[in-house]
Structure formats: structure tokens, C-alpha cells
Amino acid sequence: MKTKRFFLQENELPTQWYNIQADMINKPMPLLNPATREPLKPEDLYPIFAEELCRQELDQTHRYIDIPEPVQEMYRYYRSTPLVRAYGLEKALDTPAHIYFKNESVSPVGSHKLNSAIAQAYYCKQEGVTNVTTETGAGQWGTALSYAAKVFGLEAAVYQVKISYEQKPYRRSMMQVFGAQVTPSPSMSTRAGKDILTVNPNYQGSLGTAISEAVELARMTPGCKYTLGSVMSHVSLHQTVIGLEAEKQMEMAGEYPDTVIACFGGGSNFGGIAFPFMRHKILEGKKTRFIAAEPASCPKLTKGKFEYDFGDETGYTPLLPMFTLGHKFAPANIHAGGLRYHGAGVIVSQLMKDGYMEAVDIKQLDSFKAGCLFAKAEGIIPAPESCHAIAATVNEALKCKEAGESKVILFNLSGHGLMDMSAYDQYLAGNLANYSYNG
């Protein structure tokens, strides 16, 4: 089977991250201090995040931000990731569309999450931090942070959503191999966890719950900072290495995407591939479509409300202006654990509000069907989260077939599914179900 894979040379790798906030016509509304309801200043976030990350979070001025050399050095271990022409999938769909995917599954931890984990661990180390804590759903972020912490000599504590802790034991094992302490959330180790379990002793957890526990631990532990794998603007900033590379690789392929697609939980993977291309839509009027593919069971973009809400269940975080299903929302126990989050990042929420992007919701069975099709066509078993992007890509490619249009579709393969085979086992056995949010 013919194939085309495009790689960049070391001297072509990005040396700066792209900050889309600088180019947005309508800037994201300010994060608010929940006590005063006043806009946050960077120093308000210092007790939680490394100081440089706080400055990056609220930076709406600088279009490009330098990537520190130690971070670039770590990136060179696995970047550039390949841009692949998906001839096998095109043939399976009998579509005239040209389908490309950016393969982030080739990172040492198997997903795109390492791009920000390395940066966050580096900034924490530079500040003299000794411990980092975080939450994780399916475990991709927890795995990435555990590895990055070890690289920079930090101790990591990870709160993993309880249902994923039980569904995905080998991701837990990966975190522990890298030296992290992993706790199923909600737990009895924090005030937030105890309060939640008191009300609902059998609660299987959510990312909002795990965030509350991780933030509480960071606040209560000297020398400890909280790190986050999605939602926040500085995380999407670090992930733009994906789209910046893809831009150059699409030039090598001699094409430009008509449609850019990524799965959507909090927004880091979507923003990572979309924002560098979206700047041309904002500044030059390019007609590229940007599609966020979220689960039908947790559809904050398609069925949520745009309003100020907390990023966690307990209410420890700042108030964020975002599309949300409510911070008390309890998502269904789907296997795409990384997408089981109630809200969307503030940048994506503003871009969605302004019409620069769109969203589709994908049912669980449709996502696994698309993932199996992709595996047979391309030889890569995708993560359940990535299956949502593949399902949206399949739908767009079939529309091209019906219309006889040869459009160029680019999607982000955010991670592999080799740690998720129990989910595929259940799908193949007919034991999975669809869940839909009814409001």
C-alpha cells in the first residue's frame, strides 16, 4: 500500500509557541476571582501554578512566545511527529477527499500530552518547586506529567478519575513506573474528596472532582504546584507545536486543509492543531472549517451554555467564561475518559461564540466503529478519544463522496489505544452502549 509521511528536519522545528489570543478580534473575557468577582491578575494564580505559566495564561499581547532551550531539547527526542496521507482510509471510504493525520501517538508516552507536560515541569523546576500534582481522566495526561516530572527531578502526585482508574489499569501502571503516586478520585485524602463521598459514596468520579483534589493538595503542600493537561490557555499554547509543524508539513505535501478536525475534551488537542491554521482565517479570511468532535454524553460545545463557571466540581478554581454543562455535571462512564469534562477552555469558547469553529457530538458506538475502521485501514489502533476525531473525519469524507468534491481534511491523531484494549474488547463483544445528554 502506498503511503506518504512528512517529517521536518531538526532546524525546521518550532522554536516558539503561537499565542492566538494576540490575534483574536474579540479577546477571551477575563478569568474572575471567585471571592471578589474581579478580573484575575497573574499574581492571583501564583499560589497554584508556576509563575511563568500564570503570565502565559493571561497574555493577550505576544503573538509568539519562545520555547526554552531545555524544552526544545526534550521535544527533539520525538518531534517532528509525522504527517501522514491516509491512503488506506481514503480507499476504505471510496472518497475523493484527501485525508491527512498528524500522528501524535508516537511520543514516548503515546499521546500529544507530553508537549505541555515537559513545558510545565520545566517551569516548575526553574521556580524551585519540588512536587507537582495533577488530575487525569483516561491517564494520558497523568502519564505525560509523571514522565516529565521525573525528567526534571520532581515528585508527582496524580488523582485519576476512579472509573478510569478501574477501566485502564495499565495507564495507572505507567504512571507508577515513572515514579508517580496515583490515587483514585474521589478519595478520602482531601477535604473535597471526603465531602463528595459523604454525599455519594459510590460516585465514580469526574475530571472536575479530580481537579478539586489536585488543587487542594497543591495549596496545602509546601513546594508543590498544580499542573493541568487541558482547558487552560497556557496548555493550548504549548500544544501549538502540533499545528505549527503541520503547517510546514502540509506545504511539503503541496496542499492546504479545507477542514481541520480534532477530538474535544477541554480543548488542548483541538487548539494545538487548529490555532496555527486558524490565524489565517482570522487575519487573511481563509475559508478553512474547524470541527471539534466531542462525545454525545458530554457535549458542552453543542448543548452547553456560555457562562462563567468553575473549572472544578468543588469551586476551588477561578471562574472561567466558557461553554459548560455545569461544574456539578456527572458524565456517563464512557471509555473516552479524557473527554469526560464539563467545560471548554476560554479561548475555544470565545472562538466558538464568534463563529470561527463548529462542533459535532459523536456517540460512543460510532466512535469505536470509526476507530476499528481506521485501525484496519492504517494499522494504528487509536485512543478512544481520538476515535471521535476519526468519526467526524469519516462523516466529512463521506459528504465529499456524495458531493463528488475532493476536499483536503486534516485531523489530529492525539494518541494510540494500546492501553485501551479492554474498551475495544467490550465494543467487539457488544457490551458498550451509547449515552446522550438530555439537558
N, C-alpha and C positions, 0 to 999 in steps of 0.2 A: 504494500500500500504506500503510495507516495505521501510524503509529508514535508512540511516546511516549518523549521524552527528558527527563530531570530534571536540572537544574543548580542549584547553590547560588549565592546571592549572595556577594559578597566578605566581607561581615560575618558570614556563616554558616560560613566555612571554619574548620577546626580550628586552634586556637592552642596546643594541647597534644597530645602523643602519649600513647597509652594503654599502660600497662605491666601486662600481665596477670599478671605474677609476683606483684604485690601482692595479687591476689585468689585465687590458686591455693591450694586446701586443702593439697595436697602440693606444696611448692616443688620446683623442679628441684634435683637433687643437685649438690653443688659441683663446679666445674672443679678439676682437680688439677694441681699442678706435677709434671711427669713425672720430675723428678730426686728430689724428696722425697716424692711422693705425698701431700702436704699440700694442703688447700684453698687455692685462689688468693686473693690479696688484689688489689684494683685496681692497686696499685703494681707487682705482679708482671707486669702486662701493659703497663706504661708504655713499655718499650723497643720495643714493636711497634705499639701503637695510640695515637692521641691520648688524652690523659688523661681528658677528659670522656667519651669513648666507653667507656673502661675502667670508669668509675663507673656508666654506664648499663648496661653488660653485667652487672654483679653486683648491681644494685639490685633488691631484692625487697620494698621498703617503699613507695615512692612510686607511687601509682596513676596519676598524671598527671605528665608532665614537659614543661615549657614548650618550645615551639618558638622558637628565637631569631628575632628580627625579620628579619635578613638572609635566613634560610632561608624564613620566611613570604613575604618579598618575591619570592623566586625561585619559590616554589610558585604564587604568583598569576599567573605567566606562563601556566600551563596547567591549574590547578585552579580549580574542581572539574572532574574528569573526568565525562563523562555516565553516568548510569544509564539503561539502555535496556530497554524492554519488547520482547522478541524475538518479535514477532508472526509474522514470516516463518518462523522456526524452528518455532514452535508449529504453524503451518499445515502446514509440510512434514512434521511428525511426526504430525499429526492427533491431538494430545494435548490433554486438558483442563487440563494443567498450565499455570500462568503462569510463563514463563521471563523472568528479568531478567539482564542482564550489566552489570558495571562496566567501562567501556571505558578501560583504562589505555594503550591503543595510541596515544592522541592526545598523549602527552607529546612534547617536542621530539626525543627520541631514539627514540621508538616503543615504549617499554615502561615498566613500573612502576619499573624500577631507579633512575630519576632521583631518586625520593623519598628514598632513603638516600644516594645519591652526593652530592647537594647538602649534606646534613647532615654527612657525613663530611669532605668537602672544607672546609666552613666551620670545623669544629672543628680540623682540621689547620692551617688558615691562622691561626686565633686563637692557636694554640700556637707560631707562628713556624716551622712546618715549611715547607720549600721544595719537597720532592719527595714524591710518593706512588707507591706501587706496588701492583699487584693481579694477580689471575688472572681469566680469563674463559673460559667454555665457548663457547657459540654466539656470544657477543660483545655481548649486550645490556648486561651489567654493565660490561664494558670500555668500551663506547661511552658509557654514562652517566657513568662515572668520568672519562673523558677530557674530556668536555664540562664537567663540574662543576669539574674541576681548572683548566681554562682560565678559567672564570668567576672563580675566586678566585686566579688568578695562580700556580698550582702547576704543576710539571712532572710528567708521568705516565709511568710505565713499566708496560706490560701484558704479562703472559705469557698467551698464548692457547693453549688445548689444540690440539695440532698437527692433529688430524683436522678440527677446526672451522676452524682457520686455512686449511686447504686447501679445505674444503667451502663456506665462507662468505667469499669474498674481499672482498665489499663491506662487510661489517661491519669487517673489518680496515681497509679504506679510510676508513670513517667515523672510526675512532679516529685514524688518521693525519691526516685533515683537521682534527680538533680539536687536533692537535699532539702526540699521544702516540707514544711509542716502543713498537712492538708486536713481540714475539718469540714464535715458535712454541715450545711446550713439550711435551716436554723439550728443553732446549737445552744447548749447551756453555758457556754464560755463567755457570753456577753449579755449585757442588760437587754439589748434589743432582741437577741435570740430568745432569752428567757420569757420576755413579755409576749412574743409571738407564740411560743409553745404553750404558754399558760392558757391562751385563748383557743389555740388549735393544736393539740398535742400531736396530731397525725399529719400536720402540714408538710408537704414535700418540698417546699421552698420556691424561691424565685430569685432572679438576679437582684431585684430591689431589696430583698431580705439580706442576701449575702453582702451587698454593698453596705447596708447599715452596720453589719457586724464588722466588716473590714475597716470602715471609717472609725467606728468606736475604738477598735484596737489601736489604730494609728494615733488617735487622740490621747489614749491612756498610757501609751508606751514611750518612754524617753528614747530618742534617737531613731524613731520609726516614722516613716512616711507612707501614705496611701498611694497606690498606683491604680490606674484604670485602663481597661482594654478597649473601650469604645465610648460613644456618646460625647465625651468632652472634645472641645475643638483642638486641643494640642495633640490628641491621639490621631485625629483625621489628618492633621498637619504632617505628622511623621509618616503616615501611610501614603502620602502623595508620591513617594519614590516609585510606587507601582505605576501610576498614570504617567509620570514623567518619563520613565523607561518605555512604557507602551507607546507614547507619542513618537519617540525616535524609532522604535521597532516597526510601527505602522508605516513610517516613512521608508524604512528598508523594504517593507513588503509592497510599497508603491500604492497604498490605499489609505483611506481615512474613514473612520467609523461613522455610519449613519445612525447607529444605535449603540449605546453603551449600557450594559446591564450588570447588576451585582445583587447578591442577596442582602437582606437588610435586617439587622437586629437593633443596633444603636446608631450605626452609620459609618464606622471607621473603614470597613472594607469597601463600601459604596463610595465614600468620599475619596478614598485612596486612588481608585481607578478613574472616578468621574471628574473630580475637581480640575485636574490639569487640562482635560479636554473642555470642560465647561467654561473655562476662562475665555475660550474663543467664541463661545456662544454669547457670553456677556459683553465682551469687548468688540467682537467683529461681526456678530449676528449669524454665526454658523447655525445651521438647522439641525444639528445632532439632537436626537432624543436620548434622554437619560431615564432609565427604568429601574426602580428599586423593587426587588421581589421579596415580599415578606410573607410569613405564614398566615393562613386564614384564621388560625386560632389566636393570633396576637397582632392584629392589623392596625397598628397605631397610625400609619400614614393614610390608609384608605378609609378607616372608620373612627379614628380618634378625633379629639378636639384640640385646637391650637389654644393653649393657655399656659399660665405659669403653674408649674408642678414641681414636686420634689423628685430628685433622681433616685431616691431610695425609698423603702417602704416605711421606715420609722420617721423620717423627716429630718435627718442629720445634714443633708446636702443643701447647697444654695437652691433657691427657686429658679427653675430654668424655663424660658419661653419655648415651648415645644409642642409638637403633636403628641398626645398622650391618651392612654386608656385609663389613667388614674394610678397614682403610686400605690394604691392598695389592690390593684388588679392581680388576680391569681391566675396565671396562664395554665392552659392544659399541658399535660405531661408528654408533649411531643418529643421526638428524638433529636430535633434540631435545637439542642439546648442553648446554643449561642444566640438564637433569635427570640428567646422567651423573655423579652424585656418590654416594659410598658410604654416607654417613651422613645423619642427620636432626638438626636443631637440638635443643638440650637441652629447651627449653620444649615443643615439639611432641612430643618423645619422652615426656616426663612426662605430657602430656595424653593421648597415645595409650595409654600404660600404664594410666592411670586411667579409661579408657573414655569420655572426653569427645568423642572423634572416631573416625573409622574411615578405612580406606584401601582403594583398589582399584588393581589393576595393569592397565594398558592396553597392548595390543600395538601395535606401530608402524603396521601397516596399518590397524587400526581407528581410530587417532588421525587419520591423514590422510583416511580416509573421512569421519569426522565433520567435519574441517576443511573439506573440499570442500563438504559439505552446508551448513555454516554460511555459507560464502562465497556460495553460490548463494542462500541464504535471506535473508542480512542485508547482503550487499555488502561484507563485510570479510574479507580473507584473513588468517587468524590465524597466529601463530608456531607452529612445530611443538610447542613446549612447551604453549602454550595449547590446542592440539588435544586434549591429554589431558583437560583440564577439560571441553571440549565433548563428548568421547566419553562421559565419565561423566554429564554432564547429559542427553545423548540417552538413555542407558540408564535414568536415573531418570524421564525424561519418558515413555518407553515403558511403564515399570511403572505409571505413573499412568493411561495409556491402558488397559492391561489390567485395572486395578482400578476404572476409572471414577472416579478421585479427582482433584480439582482442587487440587493442592498448588502452593505457591509455591517456585520454585527460583531461587536467585541464584548466579551463577558469576562469577569474575574473568577477564576477557579481558586477560591480562597483557601482551600485545604483538602487534603486527602481523607478518605474514610476508613483507613485501615484499623483505626481504633474504634470503629463504629460497626463492626461486622455483626454484632448481636442485633442491631437495629435492622440490618439487611436480612438477617435470619428471620426475624419476626415478619418483615414485609413479605418475603418469599413464602413463608408459611401461612400467609393470610391473616396474621394476628394483629395487624395495625389497623387503626381507624382514623377517619377524618374528624377534625374538630373545627367548628366555626364559631366565631364570636358573634353574639346576637345583640350586644349592646346592653 
